[in-house]
Amino acid sequence: MVAALKPNNGMRVDIVTLFPEIIEPYFQSGLISTAIGNGLIEIYFHQLRDFTFDKHRQVDDRPFGGGPGMVLKPEPFFRAIEHIRDLAEGKPRVILLSARGKLLHQAYARDLSTSNWLILLCGRYQEMDERIYTLANDEISIGDYVLSGGELPGLVVTEAICRLIPGVLGNSESIDADSFAKENLLGPPQYTRPPDFEGMKVPEVLLSGHHAEIERWRLMKALEKTRENRPDLLDKGS
């Protein structure tokens, strides 16, 4: 959906992609859908082929200098950005999803969540024409691996950012309890009823009601889990 709306007091996200049908259903249910319904977020999808010049709606071509695969052409992206900027007032922050980008982390997501308008550019095929990168304020990667396109990274980035917008989560304290929210640590173990499930018991400290002891236990367990699964995070904090 595309509409000439001004960004509201929340956030507007425009996603440029060759496959809007892949990602649009994700936002029709769950947390983000509720936030959209409450007017906290606006999300719009733009088919890249709508901004091509030729009758075949071609978005890619062979790379100069030779090599395998196809490269996305610059013209459709430049036309898409020009079109989207005419839809709303303000200055958007343009994000290009790329394996060459900076790695997304919680602090980066928190910084992006303070923007009121984001445009996400999803790539496909072998690569993008280098001139497309000049459109972006940020280049973001979600990990040290290669995917077929930027649609899944676009979903990840949007989810990571939007859940940090005030009012999106029912309980804002949930954000403070997230992994990576404090001191580069993973989240501690969590338990709920029943207190004894097939011999696996909830730790007594969590049933004690002693909040200081519970916090100390959670910190200790967070350190243990981080040391086991992500020791690199502890190195960053040193």
C-alpha positions in Angstrom: 0.0 0.0 0.0 1.2 3.5 -0.8 -0.3 6.7 0.5 0.6 10.4 0.5 0.7 10.6 4.3 2.8 12.7 6.6 4.9 10.8 9.1 2.9 10.8 12.4 4.3 11.1 15.9 5.5 7.5 15.6 7.5 6.2 12.6 7.0 5.8 8.9 8.8 2.9 7.1 8.9 2.6 3.3 10.3 -0.7 1.9 11.5 -0.9 -1.7 11.6 -4.5 -2.9 11.1 -6.8 -5.9 9.0 -9.1 -3.7 6.5 -7.1 -1.6 4.3 -10.2 -1.5 7.0 -12.0 0.6 7.2 -9.5 3.4 3.8 -7.7 3.5 1.9 -10.6 5.2 4.3 -10.4 8.1 3.0 -7.0 9.2 -0.6 -8.1 9.0 -0.6 -9.8 12.4 1.3 -9.7 15.7 3.0 -6.9 17.5 3.7 -4.7 14.5 0.2 -5.0 13.2 -1.2 -3.8 16.5 1.2 -0.9 16.5 0.0 0.0 12.9 -3.6 -0.2 14.1 -2.8 2.1 17.0 -1.2 4.7 14.7 2.3 4.3 16.1 3.9 3.0 12.9 3.1 3.3 9.2 4.6 0.8 6.8 4.4 1.1 3.0 5.7 -1.3 0.2 7.0 -0.3 -3.2 7.6 -2.6 -6.1 11.0 -1.8 -7.6 9.8 -2.7 -11.1 7.3 0.1 -11.0 10.2 2.5 -11.3 11.8 1.0 -14.4 11.9 2.7 -17.9 11.5 -0.1 -20.4 8.5 -2.3 -21.3 10.1 -5.4 -19.9 10.5 -3.7 -16.5 14.1 -4.8 -16.3 15.9 -4.0 -13.0 19.2 -5.8 -13.6 22.0 -6.3 -16.1 25.3 -8.0 -16.6 28.3 -6.4 -14.7 30.8 -4.3 -16.5 34.2 -6.1 -16.5 32.6 -9.5 -16.5 31.8 -11.9 -13.7 29.0 -14.2 -12.6 25.5 -13.1 -11.8 23.5 -10.0 -12.5 23.7 -6.5 -11.0 20.8 -4.3 -10.0 20.6 -1.2 -12.1 20.7 2.3 -10.4 17.9 4.0 -12.3 14.9 2.2 -10.6 16.3 2.9 -7.1 16.9 6.6 -7.7 13.4 7.0 -9.2 11.9 5.1 -6.2 13.6 7.3 -3.7 12.5 10.5 -5.5 8.9 9.2 -5.6 8.8 8.2 -2.0 10.2 11.6 -0.8 7.3 13.3 -2.6 4.8 11.3 -0.5 5.5 12.8 2.8 7.1 15.8 4.5 10.4 15.5 6.3 13.8 14.0 5.6 13.9 10.2 5.5 16.9 8.1 6.7 17.7 5.6 3.9 18.9 2.2 4.8 20.4 -0.2 2.3 20.3 -3.9 3.3 23.7 -5.4 2.3 26.1 -8.1 3.3 28.7 -5.3 3.1 27.0 -3.2 5.7 27.6 -2.6 9.4 26.4 -5.3 11.6 23.0 -4.7 13.3 23.1 -4.7 17.1 20.7 -3.5 19.8 22.4 -0.1 20.3 22.3 0.5 16.6 18.6 -0.5 16.5 17.9 1.9 19.4 19.5 4.7 17.5 17.5 4.0 14.4 14.3 3.9 16.4 14.6 7.6 17.2 14.0 8.4 13.5 10.5 9.2 12.3 11.0 8.1 8.7 13.0 5.2 7.3 13.3 4.0 3.7 14.7 0.4 3.4 16.2 -0.7 0.1 16.2 -4.5 -0.5 18.7 -5.9 -3.0 18.5 -9.1 -5.0 20.7 -11.0 -7.4 24.5 -10.9 -7.3 25.0 -7.2 -6.2 23.9 -3.6 -6.6 25.4 -1.0 -8.9 27.8 0.9 -6.7 26.0 4.2 -7.4 22.9 2.9 -5.5 25.0 3.0 -2.3 25.2 6.8 -2.6 21.5 7.0 -1.8 21.9 5.4 1.7 22.6 7.0 5.0 23.2 3.5 6.5 24.3 0.1 5.1 23.2 -2.7 7.4 24.0 -6.4 7.6 22.2 -8.8 9.9 25.1 -11.3 10.0 28.2 -12.8 8.4 26.4 -14.8 5.8 24.8 -14.3 2.4 21.1 -14.4 1.6 19.4 -14.3 -1.8 18.0 -10.8 -1.1 17.3 -8.0 1.3 13.7 -9.0 2.2 14.5 -11.1 5.3 17.0 -8.5 6.6 14.4 -5.9 6.0 12.0 -7.7 8.2 14.6 -8.2 10.9 15.6 -4.6 10.8 12.0 -3.3 10.9 11.1 -5.6 13.8 14.2 -4.7 15.8 13.6 -1.0 15.4 9.8 -0.8 15.7 9.6 -2.7 18.9 11.7 0.0 20.6 9.2 2.7 19.7 7.4 3.9 22.8 4.0 2.4 23.1 4.6 -0.6 20.8 5.3 -3.0 23.6 2.5 -3.3 26.1 5.1 -3.2 29.0 8.1 -1.0 28.4 10.0 -2.9 31.0 10.2 -5.8 28.6 12.8 -3.9 26.6 15.0 -3.5 29.6 14.9 -7.3 30.1 15.9 -8.1 26.5 19.2 -9.7 25.6 21.8 -7.0 24.8 19.8 -4.4 26.6 22.4 -4.1 29.4 26.2 -4.4 29.4 26.5 -6.6 26.3 24.9 -9.6 28.1 22.4 -12.2 26.9 19.2 -12.5 28.7 18.9 -14.7 31.9 16.7 -17.8 32.1 13.0 -17.2 32.6 10.4 -19.5 34.1 6.6 -19.6 34.6 4.1 -22.1 35.9 4.1 -24.9 36.8 6.9 -24.7 39.4 7.7 -28.4 38.8 7.4 -29.9 35.3 8.4 -33.5 35.0 11.0 -33.1 37.7 12.4 -29.9 36.2 11.9 -27.4 39.0 12.0 -23.6 39.0 15.0 -22.3 40.9 14.1 -21.6 44.5 15.5 -18.1 44.4 12.8 -17.1 41.8 10.1 -18.2 44.2 11.6 -16.5 47.3 10.3 -13.0 46.7 13.8 -11.5 47.6 14.2 -9.1 44.7 17.8 -8.3 45.3 18.7 -12.0 45.4 16.7 -12.6 42.2 18.6 -9.8 40.4 21.9 -11.2 41.5 20.9 -14.6 40.3 19.8 -13.3 37.0 23.0 -11.4 36.5 25.1 -14.4 37.3 23.1 -16.6 34.9 23.3 -13.9 32.2 27.1 -13.9 32.6 27.2 -17.7 32.4 25.1 -17.9 29.2 27.0 -15.0 27.6 30.3 -16.7 28.4 29.1 -20.0 27.0 27.4 -18.7 23.8 28.8 -15.3 23.0 32.2 -14.7 24.8 32.9 -12.0 22.2 30.3 -9.8 23.9 32.3 -10.0 27.1 35.5 -9.0 25.3 33.7 -5.9 23.9 32.7 -4.9 27.4 36.2 -5.2 28.8 
